[in-house]
């Protein structure tokens, strides 16, 4: 049982790192860039604001002209994944 739990935790951490690495391609390693020169700069946002934005991208209720790009990025994430990512991003 302990091996299963540990394996799950390691897999979740790996998924989180992969997701954040994918984000960094457009937003910068510390979320200091305007993605594709068009987005808001996420650095400095609190976790609640990031979570709201990510959930909004997922359901289509948030974002400007480029929201389709983000919708594809967050489509496979669960609410728990989004919350965890928002917490991580807010600490950068």
TIDO-598848 format. One record per residue: residue in one letter; residue number from 1; x, y, z of N, C-alpha, C, O in turn. Coordinates in pm, whole numbers, padded with zeros to 5 digits. Layout:
TIDO-598848
  kekol  panu     nxx     nyy     nzz    caxx    cayy    cazz     cxx     cyy     czz     oxx     oyy     ozz
      A   NUM       X       Y       Z       X       Y       Z       X       Y       Z       X       Y       Z
...
END
This chain:
TIDO-598848
  kekol  panu     nxx     nyy     nzz    caxx    cayy    cazz     cxx     cyy     czz     oxx     oyy     ozz
      X     1   00082  -00120   00000   00000   00000   00000   00087   00127   00000   00059   00223  -00072
      X     2   00192   00124   00082   00281   00240   00089   00346   00267  -00046   00365   00383  -00084
      X     3   00380   00161  -00119   00443   00177  -00250   00347   00242  -00348   00387   00325  -00430
      X     4   00220   00206  -00340   00120   00264  -00430   00103   00413  -00401   00100   00494  -00494
      X     5   00093   00448  -00274   00077   00588  -00237   00200   00668  -00278   00187   00777  -00334
      X     6   00316   00615  -00250   00440   00684  -00287   00450   00701  -00438   00487   00807  -00488
      X     7   00417   00595  -00511   00419   00602  -00657   00323   00707  -00710   00355   00779  -00805
      X     8   00206   00714  -00650   00106   00813  -00691   00157   00954  -00665   00140   01043  -00749
      X     9   00218   00976  -00550   00272   01108  -00518   00384   01148  -00614   00390   01263  -00657
      X    10   00469   01054  -00646   00578   01083  -00740   00523   01115  -00878   00569   01208  -00944
      X    11   00425   01037  -00921   00364   01062  -01052   00297   01198  -01056   00307   01269  -01156
      X    12   00228   01234  -00948   00160   01364  -00943   00262   01478  -00948   00240   01578  -01017
      X    13   00372   01463  -00876   00476   01566  -00878   00538   01577  -01017   00568   01688  -01063
      X    14   00558   01465  -01083   00613   01467  -01219   00518   01535  -01316   00561   01612  -01402
      X    15   00389   01506  -01303   00289   01569  -01389   00287   01719  -01366   00279   01796  -01462
      X    16   00294   01761  -01241   00293   01903  -01208   00415   01972  -01270   00403   02080  -01329
      X    17   00531   01911  -01258   00653   01969  -01315   00641   01979  -01467   00682   02079  -01526
      X    18   00586   01877  -01529   00569   01879  -01675   00472   01988  -01716   00496   02059  -01814
      X    19   00363   02003  -01642   00265   02108  -01673   00327   02246  -01660   00309   02331  -01747
      X    20   00400   02269  -01552   00463   02400  -01532   00570   02426  -01637   00588   02541  -01679
      X    21   00641   02323  -01678   00742   02341  -01783   00675   02380  -01915   00727   02464  -01989
      X    22   00561   02321  -01943   00487   02357  -02064   00442   02503  -02057   00446   02574  -02158
      X    23   00399   02547  -01941   00356   02686  -01922   00472   02783  -01945   00455   02889  -02004
      X    24   00589   02743  -01896   00706   02831  -01903   00746   02862  -02046   00809   02965  -02071
      X    25   00712   02777  -02139   00745   02801  -02278   00691   02935  -02328   00757   03004  -02405
      X    26   00572   02971  -02285   00510   03098  -02327   00515   03205  -02218   00536   03323  -02248
      X    27   00497   03164  -02092   00485   03260  -01982   00618   03293  -01914   00624   03386  -01834
      X    28   00725   03219  -01947   00854   03238  -01881   00865   03149  -01759   00765   03110  -01700
      X    29   00987   03117  -01720   01012   03026  -01609   00949   03074  -01479   00910   02992  -01395
      X    30   00940   03204  -01461   00882   03260  -01340   00752   03336  -01369   00708   03420  -01290
      X    31   00692   03305  -01483   00565   03365  -01524   00574   03517  -01534   00480   03590  -01504
      X    32   00694   03563  -01579   00721   03706  -01588   00694   03763  -01727   00711   03883  -01748
      X    33   00653   03680  -01820   00632   03725  -01958   00484   03730  -01994   00402   03657  -01939
      X    34   00452   03817  -02087   00319   03816  -02148   00322   03708  -02256   00393   03721  -02355
      X    35   00246   03602  -02237   00248   03489  -02330   00213   03536  -02471   00113   03604  -02492
      X    36   00298   03497  -02565   00281   03535  -02705   00269   03686  -02723   00215   03734  -02823
      X    37   00319   03760  -02624   00313   03906  -02628   00174   03963  -02611   00153   04082  -02635
      X    38   00078   03880  -02569  -00061   03924  -02563  -00128   03908  -02428  -00223   03980  -02398
      X    39  -00081   03816  -02346  -00151   03788  -02220  -00110   03885  -02110  -00016   03963  -02126
      X    40  -00181   03878  -02001  -00138   03950  -01881  -00018   03877  -01823   00001   03758  -01848
      X    41   00063   03946  -01748   00176   03884  -01679   00122   03824  -01550   00062   03893  -01468
      X    42   00143   03693  -01533   00085   03618  -01422   00165   03637  -01293   00109   03627  -01183
      X    43   00294   03663  -01305   00377   03681  -01185   00315   03787  -01095   00279   03896  -01140
      X    44   00303   03754  -00967   00244   03846  -00871   00097   03820  -00843   00042   03875  -00748
      X    45   00034   03735  -00923  -00106   03701  -00897  -00112   03607  -00778  -00021   03527  -00756
      X    46  -00221   03616  -00700  -00239   03520  -00591  -00301   03392  -00647  -00350   03389  -00760
      X    47  -00297   03286  -00566  -00343   03155  -00611  -00490   03156  -00652  -00527   03091  -00749
      X    48  -00573   03229  -00581  -00716   03234  -00612  -00740   03294  -00751  -00825   03245  -00826
      X    49  -00667   03398  -00785  -00684   03462  -00916  -00637   03368  -01027  -00701   03359  -01132
      X    50  -00527   03300  -01004  -00476   03205  -01104  -00574   03090  -01122  -00604   03051  -01234
      X    51  -00624   03037  -01011  -00720   02926  -01017  -00846   02967  -01093  -00895   02892  -01177
      X    52  -00897   03085  -01064  -01017   03135  -01133  -00991   03148  -01283  -01075   03109  -01364
      X    53  -00875   03201  -01319  -00842   03216  -01461  -00832   03081  -01530  -00887   03062  -01638
      X    54  -00761   02986  -01468  -00744   02854  -01529  -00877   02782  -01545  -00902   02720  -01648
      X    55  -00962   02789  -01443  -01094   02726  -01453  -01178   02796  -01559  -01255   02731  -01631
      X    56  -01164   02926  -01570  -01235   03002  -01672  -01189   02965  -01813  -01271   02955  -01904
      X    57  -01059   02946  -01830  -01009   02900  -01960  -01070   02763  -01992  -01110   02736  -02105
      X    58  -01074   02677  -01890  -01124   02541  -01911  -01271   02541  -01955  -01308   02467  -02046
      X    59  -01353   02624  -01891  -01496   02624  -01927  -01532   02729  -02033  -01648   02741  -02072
      X    60  -01431   02806  -02078  -01453   02902  -02185  -01505   03038  -02141  -01537   03122  -02225
      X    61  -01515   03060  -02010  -01571   03186  -01960  -01467   03295  -01935  -01503   03405  -01893
      X    62  -01339   03267  -01959  -01233   03362  -01929  -01138   03370  -02047  -01115   03271  -02117
      X    63  -01083   03487  -02068  -00977   03503  -02166  -01016   03589  -02283  -01134   03611  -02312
      X    64  -00915   03637  -02349  -00935   03723  -02465  -00922   03644  -02595  -00966   03529  -02604
      X    65  -00864   03708  -02693  -00855   03651  -02827  -00780   03518  -02832  -00806   03435  -02919
      X    66  -00688   03497  -02741  -00606   03376  -02743  -00656   03268  -02647  -00583   03172  -02620
      X    67  -00778   03281  -02595  -00824   03186  -02494  -00833   03044  -02545  -00827   02949  -02466
      X    68  -00848   03026  -02674  -00851   02891  -02730  -00722   02815  -02706  -00724   02694  -02687
      X    69  -00610   02886  -02708  -00481   02824  -02680  -00479   02770  -02538  -00439   02656  -02514
      X    70  -00521   02852  -02443  -00521   02810  -02303  -00625   02702  -02276  -00602   02613  -02194
      X    71  -00738   02708  -02341  -00842   02606  -02321  -00785   02468  -02351  -00810   02372  -02278
      X    72  -00708   02458  -02457  -00645   02331  -02490  -00542   02287  -02387  -00525   02168  -02363
      X    73  -00475   02383  -02327  -00372   02351  -02227  -00431   02300  -02096  -00371   02215  -02030
      X    74  -00547   02349  -02058  -00605   02312  -01929  -00717   02208  -01940  -00769   02163  -01837
      X    75  -00755   02171  -02060  -00870   02082  -02080  -00859   01951  -02003  -00959   01901  -01952
      X    76  -00742   01894  -01994  -00725   01764  -01930  -00700   01772  -01780  -00690   01668  -01714
      X    77  -00690   01891  -01726  -00660   01908  -01584  -00787   01899  -01499  -00891   01953  -01536
      X    78  -00777   01831  -01386  -00888   01826  -01291  -00888   01955  -01209  -00792   02032  -01213
      X    79  -00995   01979  -01136  -01000   02096  -01047  -00888   02090  -00944  -00829   02192  -00909
      X    80  -00857   01968  -00896  -00748   01953  -00798  -00614   01987  -00862  -00529   02051  -00799
      X    81  -00594   01945  -00987  -00470   01979  -01059  -00457   02131  -01073  -00351   02187  -01050
      X    82  -00567   02195  -01111  -00567   02340  -01130  -00535   02411  -01000  -00456   02505  -00998
      X    83  -00596   02367  -00892  -00571   02429  -00761  -00423   02414  -00723  -00360   02510  -00677
      X    84  -00368   02295  -00742  -00228   02271  -00708  -00135   02356  -00795  -00037   02412  -00745
      X    85  -00165   02364  -00923  -00083   02447  -01012  -00090   02594  -00972   00012   02663  -00971
      X    86  -00209   02641  -00940  -00225   02780  -00899  -00142   02810  -00775  -00079   02916  -00766
      X    87  -00141   02718  -00681  -00060   02736  -00559   00088   02744  -00594   00159   02831  -00544
      X    88   00134   02655  -00681   00275   02655  -00721   00313   02783  -00794   00414   02845  -00763
      X    89   00231   02821  -00890   00261   02940  -00970   00265   03065  -00883   00349   03152  -00904
      X    90   00175   03075  -00788   00168   03195  -00703   00292   03211  -00616   00319   03321  -00566
      X    91   00367   03105  -00598   00487   03109  -00514   00613   03143  -00592   00720   03160  -00534
      X    92   00602   03153  -00724   00721   03182  -00807   00753   03330  -00808   00850   03371  -00872
END
